[in-house]
Amino acid sequence: MSAKIILRSLVFLIVAMSCSAIHLAAQDAPSVADAARRSREQKKDTSKPSQVLTNDTLPPNPAADSSAPAAPTAPDSAAKAENAPSSSAKKEEASSSEDEEKKEKIKALKQEIADKQQSINLLQREIALAQNSFYSNPEHDRDKAGKEKLDSMQSDLNQQQAELAELQAKLAELGPPEEPKPSEPSQP
């Protein structure tokens, strides 16, 4: 009987120690609400980081885009120059608008070419699947509808390839847009 009593007291002791350890751990561990409060307080304490200015983050200077300043002129000619735009400025505007139009056309053609190439690629894959299906049939010699379907798909592919060649020829005719030439500094 003494072994039973010792065993019971050991079990009771282990259970009591486990419960007290859990209770102590629960008291020492911070609650979720406390952690959330501390996190909010830390966020309030940190201010917004200051913005670092670099060449990449600065907006472009509109004055830098204009041409170099003109040489000083006489007062009469300066007044006339202010009232009437110069012919070189008109030419620059016209050439820049033509360049922009050309760039837009080239961009649209490149997109159309990419779409056409993607369409051709898809059609080539479909033809390959259809051919595999057609030729895997042991009686494909007698399947006239399957052969006509393959021929039709091949003619569609040929037509799309011809259209792609035309688009590429148009792009080659337009050529790359002319880059603005940098002005040479005047030598004194």
Residue, then its C-alpha position, 0 to 999 in steps of 0.5 A: m500500500s505504501a507504493k500506491i500512496i507514493l505513486r499517487s503523491l508523485v502524480f499529484l506533485i507532477v500535476a501541481m508543478s505543471c499547473s504552477a509552471i503554466h500559470l507562471a508562464a502565462q503571467d510572464a508572457p505579455s498579452v496580445a493586446d499589450a503587444a499591439r499597444r506597444s507596436r502602435e506607440q512605436k509607430k507613432d514615435t517614428s516620423k516619416p522618413s525624409q525624402v532623399l533627392t537624387n537626379d532620378t527623383l528630381p523633375p526635369n528642368p523646363a529651362a534646360d530643355s530649351s535651346a541655348p540662350a541667344a546672343p544679346t541683340a540691339p533693343d529694336s531687334a529684341a522687341k521684334a524677336e519677342n513679338a514674332p517667333s523665329s523661323s528656326a523655332k517653327k522648324e524645330e516644332a514642326s520637326s519635333s511633331e513629325d518625329e513624334e508622329k513617326k515614333e508613334k507610327i513605329k510603335a504601333l507597327k512594332q506592336e502589330i508585328a508582335d501581335k502577328q508573330q504571336s498569331i503565327n506562332l499559335l497557328q503553327r502549334e495548332i497545325a502541328l497538333a492537327q498534323n499529329s492527329f491526322y497522321s496518327n490515324p492509320e487510315h489518313d489516306r482516306d480522310k479527305a476532310g482532315k487533309e482539307k483542314l490541314d491544307s486550309m490551316q497551312s494556307d492561313l499560315n502562309q497568308q499571315q506570314a505574308e502579312l507579317a513580311e509586309l508589316q516588317a517592310k513598312l517598318a523598314e521604310l519608316g526606319p528609326p526615328e531621327e534623334p535630335k542632334p546636340s548643338e555644338p558649343s560656339q567657339p570664341 
